[in-house]
């Protein structure tokens, strides 16, 4: 794909330089890029066009994932697109097999003139359907399912079969590509509209005169609280400021502009204030396959405080943040360190930089992590934009959203 390489390289550079951050922005731009990749991909004459298309998407996806491993939404979207390709290919195969069975069974006059032609039995047709619709496996390769001569005779007995076959292949190839592009468009719409289905559940969760605590700034949490306010719910929000980036200050201002009673507290005051709180509602950077949550730094402290005082800890997140990987997977990067300048003024501490131990290592070290990991046992409830039961977010939910046989290779 020579035409796509400049776009891919440009997006890779943005990911490496952190010009694009945040799960929503990363997920949307990744989906848009992969849609362009599919659109520009030249479908060759190979038998398995879906596999060739998946290989092209996977090659681009590997570059994007390597550019910024902490943005797990990139891998999530790549897997979703790979699953879309396989799903559309299976759908097209199923339609083709259904059409084949109808064609064989419907033309009685033709069959009566060709009594010497072996009939296509239901068992053989079912065997071909199973082979077409299931993922490749060792068992599939070892099974010796005979191919009925009726299939080849059906294809060869219609005059000019080669021409029709080629035109049919081109037509099915164009349809596969068109269907995949349309499905990726639906995925982009799903990412853009993920806030509405989540916000609709706010009125069922937030009751009159309750006190809500959150940390930092999450757009999903903001829209969730906005929806409760629009339903005439009267409640109060404690916003932990989310040091050292203090995104909680921005959220507090936005909530006040909507008429929500808001109190800003320091992160260290969470334990002191949690006993007054009815519920903790927070966003997430990613939700792992075991139900663990990667969230802004300080979130584990909030979860521990909520557990200590038996306060429900609710996580709201779009389905593009559901990751089919586990925290212990070697390819998962759970954290990254930001610049020490967020914590210390280099001018004020410049003298300390000159002090070191005998082996030359500095006496002053500054650690500024971006994320926390919240184990699943601390999470009371997940709210997403899909009907998936994320409380059971293990193999079932992963298989629902992603195809591991395609996506993890």
SEGURO-324435 format. One record per residue (C-alpha): residue number from 1; residue in one letter; x, y, z. Coordinates in steps of 0.02 Angstrom, whole numbers, plus 50000, padded with zeros to 5 digits. Layout:
# residues N
REC pos code    c1    c2    c3
REC NUM    A     X     Y     Z
...
# end
This chain:
# residues 409
REC pos code    c1    c2    c3
REC   1    X 50000 50000 50000
REC   2    X 50119 50136 49941
REC   3    X 49982 50269 49944
REC   4    X 49941 50238 50127
REC   5    X 50117 50235 50198
REC   6    X 50131 50425 50221
REC   7    X 49967 50427 50318
REC   8    X 50021 50279 50424
REC   9    X 50192 50356 50459
REC  10    X 50112 50522 50505
REC  11    X 49995 50440 50631
REC  12    X 50136 50333 50701
REC  13    X 50237 50492 50728
REC  14    X 50090 50575 50817
REC  15    X 50073 50425 50933
REC  16    X 50259 50423 50972
REC  17    X 50261 50609 51010
REC  18    X 50100 50597 51112
REC  19    X 50014 50721 50995
REC  20    X 49861 50608 51005
REC  21    X 49814 50552 51180
REC  22    X 49658 50487 51263
REC  23    X 49565 50327 51224
REC  24    X 49423 50410 51128
REC  25    X 49532 50515 51012
REC  26    X 49655 50372 50984
REC  27    X 49517 50245 50950
REC  28    X 49427 50358 50827
REC  29    X 49581 50407 50728
REC  30    X 49641 50226 50724
REC  31    X 49474 50169 50653
REC  32    X 49477 50307 50523
REC  33    X 49653 50260 50470
REC  34    X 49609 50075 50456
REC  35    X 49456 50118 50354
REC  36    X 49571 50210 50233
REC  37    X 49688 50060 50231
REC  38    X 49545 49945 50183
REC  39    X 49482 50069 50054
REC  40    X 49652 50085 49969
REC  41    X 49696 49901 49980
REC  42    X 49707 49818 49809
REC  43    X 49615 49654 49810
REC  44    X 49720 49531 49711
REC  45    X 49674 49368 49627
REC  46    X 49713 49256 49775
REC  47    X 49579 49136 49834
REC  48    X 49564 49206 50010
REC  49    X 49539 49392 49992
REC  50    X 49485 49412 50173
REC  51    X 49652 49341 50235
REC  52    X 49749 49461 50123
REC  53    X 49647 49607 50186
REC  54    X 49671 49552 50366
REC  55    X 49859 49539 50339
REC  56    X 49864 49718 50274
REC  57    X 49766 49783 50424
REC  58    X 49872 49680 50544
REC  59    X 50034 49749 50470
REC  60    X 49975 49928 50497
REC  61    X 49906 49885 50669
REC  62    X 50073 49817 50728
REC  63    X 50156 49982 50684
REC  64    X 50025 50082 50777
REC  65    X 50030 49973 50933
REC  66    X 50220 49981 50940
REC  67    X 50217 50171 50923
REC  68    X 50131 50196 51092
REC  69    X 50096 50034 51187
REC  70    X 50012 50125 51331
REC  71    X 49867 50174 51218
REC  72    X 49778 50006 51227
REC  73    X 49632 50075 51127
REC  74    X 49740 50060 50970
REC  75    X 49753 49872 50989
REC  76    X 49569 49861 51035
REC  77    X 49516 49945 50873
REC  78    X 49637 49842 50768
REC  79    X 49562 49683 50839
REC  80    X 49386 49746 50810
REC  81    X 49426 49782 50627
REC  82    X 49506 49611 50606
REC  83    X 49351 49534 50681
REC  84    X 49242 49636 50562
REC  85    X 49340 49567 50413
REC  86    X 49319 49388 50472
REC  87    X 49136 49416 50514
REC  88    X 49096 49488 50343
REC  89    X 49192 49347 50258
REC  90    X 49094 49216 50358
REC  91    X 48931 49304 50315
REC  92    X 48973 49304 50130
REC  93    X 49023 49120 50138
REC  94    X 48862 49074 50225
REC  95    X 48760 49165 50093
REC  96    X 48857 49076 49956
REC  97    X 48829 48905 50033
REC  98    X 48644 48942 50055
REC  99    X 48632 48994 49874
REC 100    X 48723 48835 49821
REC 101    X 48601 48723 49914
REC 102    X 48452 48815 49840
REC 103    X 48523 48802 49663
REC 104    X 48555 48615 49681
REC 105    X 48384 48573 49755
REC 106    X 48271 48689 49653
REC 107    X 48298 48642 49469
REC 108    X 48206 48476 49457
REC 109    X 48195 48479 49267
REC 110    X 48381 48501 49252
REC 111    X 48413 48359 49376
REC 112    X 48298 48241 49281
REC 113    X 48400 48265 49123
REC 114    X 48562 48225 49214
REC 115    X 48519 48072 49317
REC 116    X 48697 48008 49303
REC 117    X 48763 48159 49398
REC 118    X 48793 48121 49584
REC 119    X 48675 48214 49699
REC 120    X 48738 48338 49827
REC 121    X 48690 48257 49991
REC 122    X 48640 48356 50146
REC 123    X 48786 48280 50242
REC 124    X 48916 48340 50117
REC 125    X 48837 48513 50108
REC 126    X 48837 48525 50298
REC 127    X 49020 48471 50302
REC 128    X 49067 48610 50181
REC 129    X 48968 48734 50285
REC 130    X 49061 48684 50442
REC 131    X 49229 48703 50355
REC 132    X 49183 48875 50288
REC 133    X 49110 48947 50446
REC 134    X 49232 48894 50580
REC 135    X 49406 48957 50616
REC 136    X 49554 48853 50553
REC 137    X 49616 48725 50678
REC 138    X 49723 48570 50684
REC 139    X 49565 48464 50692
REC 140    X 49498 48550 50535
REC 141    X 49658 48515 50441
REC 142    X 49661 48333 50493
REC 143    X 49479 48298 50449
REC 144    X 49464 48212 50279
REC 145    X 49295 48272 50215
REC 146    X 49262 48214 50036
REC 147    X 49213 48340 49905
REC 148    X 49062 48285 49806
REC 149    X 49080 48282 49617
REC 150    X 48912 48368 49610
REC 151    X 48993 48530 49661
REC 152    X 49118 48528 49520
REC 153    X 48986 48468 49396
REC 154    X 48869 48607 49447
REC 155    X 49004 48733 49411
REC 156    X 49064 48654 49250
REC 157    X 48897 48609 49174
REC 158    X 48840 48789 49154
REC 159    X 48910 48853 48989
REC 160    X 49053 48984 49003
REC 161    X 49084 48941 49185
REC 162    X 49257 49018 49189
REC 163    X 49194 49189 49139
REC 164    X 49052 49184 49262
REC 165    X 49168 49125 49400
REC 166    X 49289 49267 49372
REC 167    X 49152 49398 49366
REC 168    X 49076 49321 49522
REC 169    X 49243 49328 49612
REC 170    X 49264 49512 49569
REC 171    X 49087 49549 49625
REC 172    X 49109 49457 49791
REC 173    X 49276 49543 49818
REC 174    X 49201 49715 49793
REC 175    X 49056 49670 49908
REC 176    X 49174 49609 50045
REC 177    X 49274 49770 50036
REC 178    X 49118 49877 50034
REC 179    X 49041 49785 50182
REC 180    X 49200 49799 50285
REC 181    X 49212 49986 50251
REC 182    X 49030 50009 50300
REC 183    X 49056 49908 50460
REC 184    X 49207 50012 50508
REC 185    X 49100 50166 50480
REC 186    X 48975 50094 50602
REC 187    X 49117 50065 50725
REC 188    X 49168 50248 50711
REC 189    X 48988 50301 50742
REC 190    X 48985 50185 50893
REC 191    X 49142 50269 50963
REC 192    X 49070 50443 50935
REC 193    X 48902 50402 51014
REC 194    X 48965 50299 51160
REC 195    X 48920 50435 51286
REC 196    X 48732 50435 51254
REC 197    X 48695 50252 51300
REC 198    X 48801 50271 51457
REC 199    X 48720 50435 51508
REC 200    X 48546 50362 51488
REC 201    X 48581 50252 51639
REC 202    X 48625 50398 51753
REC 203    X 48447 50429 51811
REC 204    X 48435 50248 51872
REC 205    X 48597 50260 51970
REC 206    X 48601 50436 52043
REC 207    X 48461 50476 52165
REC 208    X 48400 50634 52248
REC 209    X 48520 50722 52369
REC 210    X 48660 50598 52346
REC 211    X 48845 50642 52359
REC 212    X 48957 50582 52217
REC 213    X 49147 50578 52219
REC 214    X 49258 50573 52065
REC 215    X 49441 50601 52027
REC 216    X 49520 50702 51887
REC 217    X 49424 50736 51727
REC 218    X 49334 50608 51621
REC 219    X 49217 50659 51481
REC 220    X 49115 50502 51508
REC 221    X 49090 50547 51692
REC 222    X 49050 50726 51645
REC 223    X 48915 50674 51521
REC 224    X 48848 50550 51648
REC 225    X 48828 50686 51779
REC 226    X 48756 50807 51652
REC 227    X 48621 50681 51609
REC 228    X 48573 50660 51792
REC 229    X 48562 50849 51811
REC 230    X 48451 50865 51658
REC 231    X 48331 50740 51737
REC 232    X 48310 50862 51883
REC 233    X 48414 50759 52002
REC 234    X 48483 50862 52146
REC 235    X 48654 50798 52200
REC 236    X 48825 50857 52253
REC 237    X 48994 50810 52179
REC 238    X 49162 50802 52267
REC 239    X 49301 50818 52138
REC 240    X 49476 50762 52187
REC 241    X 49591 50877 52091
REC 242    X 49698 50742 52011
REC 243    X 49872 50807 52045
REC 244    X 49994 50841 51967
REC 245    X 49897 50883 51809
REC 246    X 49746 50950 51906
REC 247    X 49617 50899 51778
REC 248    X 49490 50897 51920
REC 249    X 49493 51088 51919
REC 250    X 49432 51087 51739
REC 251    X 49293 50963 51778
REC 252    X 49238 51064 51929
REC 253    X 49221 51220 51822
REC 254    X 49121 51126 51690
REC 255    X 49002 51054 51820
REC 256    X 48973 51224 51901
REC 257    X 48929 51298 51732
REC 258    X 48792 51165 51718
REC 259    X 48725 51208 51891
REC 260    X 48793 51057 51984
REC 261    X 48846 51086 52165
REC 262    X 49032 51049 52165
REC 263    X 49168 51040 52297
REC 264    X 49352 51026 52249
REC 265    X 49461 50926 52369
REC 266    X 49643 50875 52368
REC 267    X 49686 50696 52324
REC 268    X 49754 50667 52500
REC 269    X 49583 50716 52572
REC 270    X 49491 50571 52490
REC 271    X 49499 50461 52644
REC 272    X 49439 50603 52753
REC 273    X 49288 50640 52641
REC 274    X 49239 50466 52584
REC 275    X 49127 50434 52735
REC 276    X 49010 50573 52672
REC 277    X 48998 50499 52498
REC 278    X 48858 50388 52432
REC 279    X 48947 50332 52274
REC 280    X 49112 50347 52180
REC 281    X 49095 50368 51990
REC 282    X 49254 50370 51887
REC 283    X 49313 50345 51709
REC 284    X 49446 50227 51645
REC 285    X 49589 50222 51523
REC 286    X 49560 50037 51489
REC 287    X 49466 49888 51560
REC 288    X 49567 49728 51555
REC 289    X 49502 49552 51521
REC 290    X 49503 49507 51706
REC 291    X 49398 49659 51752
REC 292    X 49545 49760 51814
REC 293    X 49548 49945 51771
REC 294    X 49690 50056 51710
REC 295    X 49645 50231 51766
REC 296    X 49729 50398 51808
REC 297    X 49855 50394 51948
REC 298    X 49776 50403 52120
REC 299    X 49625 50298 52072
REC 300    X 49682 50145 52168
REC 301    X 49687 50250 52326
REC 302    X 49508 50307 52294
REC 303    X 49453 50126 52265
REC 304    X 49534 50069 52426
REC 305    X 49450 50210 52521
REC 306    X 49282 50164 52446
REC 307    X 49304 49982 52492
REC 308    X 49354 50027 52670
REC 309    X 49193 50128 52694
REC 310    X 49081 50012 52592
REC 311    X 49048 50145 52460
REC 312    X 49004 50080 52284
REC 313    X 49146 50107 52159
REC 314    X 49071 50128 51984
REC 315    X 49172 50134 51823
REC 316    X 49094 50210 51665
REC 317    X 49182 50177 51499
REC 318    X 49145 50153 51314
REC 319    X 49162 49981 51236
REC 320    X 49317 50038 51140
REC 321    X 49407 50033 51308
REC 322    X 49372 49847 51334
REC 323    X 49538 49759 51309
REC 324    X 49549 49570 51282
REC 325    X 49721 49563 51363
REC 326    X 49767 49527 51543
REC 327    X 49878 49638 51651
REC 328    X 50011 49504 51659
REC 329    X 50026 49489 51470
REC 330    X 50204 49539 51421
REC 331    X 50143 49654 51281
REC 332    X 50037 49757 51402
REC 333    X 50118 49918 51463
REC 334    X 50023 49969 51619
REC 335    X 50108 50136 51648
REC 336    X 50224 50270 51585
REC 337    X 50319 50408 51672
REC 338    X 50286 50590 51633
REC 339    X 50408 50735 51646
REC 340    X 50470 50778 51823
REC 341    X 50431 50960 51781
REC 342    X 50249 50923 51824
REC 343    X 50304 50900 52005
REC 344    X 50457 51008 52030
REC 345    X 50520 51174 51966
REC 346    X 50693 51139 51895
REC 347    X 50748 51314 51938
REC 348    X 50704 51294 52121
REC 349    X 50785 51121 52135
REC 350    X 50932 51149 52019
REC 351    X 51056 51149 52163
REC 352    X 50998 50976 52218
REC 353    X 51036 50904 52047
REC 354    X 51222 50921 52079
REC 355    X 51221 50807 52231
REC 356    X 51257 50623 52201
REC 357    X 51318 50468 52289
REC 358    X 51492 50397 52274
REC 359    X 51444 50290 52126
REC 360    X 51376 50442 52034
REC 361    X 51190 50410 52051
REC 362    X 51088 50566 52097
REC 363    X 51021 50590 52272
REC 364    X 50858 50666 52209
REC 365    X 50742 50561 52101
REC 366    X 50572 50614 52036
REC 367    X 50442 50484 51986
REC 368    X 50285 50545 51897
REC 369    X 50177 50397 51843
REC 370    X 50024 50424 51733
REC 371    X 49911 50279 51779
REC 372    X 49855 50166 51921
REC 373    X 49794 49987 51912
REC 374    X 49633 49951 52006
REC 375    X 49606 49764 52036
REC 376    X 49435 49693 51992
REC 377    X 49391 49654 52173
REC 378    X 49381 49842 52209
REC 379    X 49257 49879 52069
REC 380    X 49072 49870 52113
REC 381    X 48994 49904 51942
REC 382    X 49041 49935 51761
REC 383    X 48930 50041 51648
REC 384    X 48964 50033 51460
REC 385    X 48874 50077 51299
REC 386    X 48847 49894 51253
REC 387    X 48737 49758 51327
REC 388    X 48891 49656 51374
REC 389    X 48891 49599 51555
REC 390    X 49060 49671 51599
REC 391    X 49048 49602 51776
REC 392    X 49080 49436 51688
REC 393    X 49209 49517 51574
REC 394    X 49319 49368 51544
REC 395    X 49325 49253 51396
REC 396    X 49141 49279 51350
REC 397    X 49150 49467 51330
REC 398    X 49317 49456 51241
REC 399    X 49250 49331 51116
REC 400    X 49096 49439 51089
REC 401    X 49195 49593 51038
REC 402    X 49353 49521 50967
REC 403    X 49409 49368 50872
REC 404    X 49566 49306 50958
REC 405    X 49606 49184 50820
REC 406    X 49629 49332 50703
REC 407    X 49672 49476 50817
REC 408    X 49812 49409 50927
REC 409    X 49921 49343 50788
# end
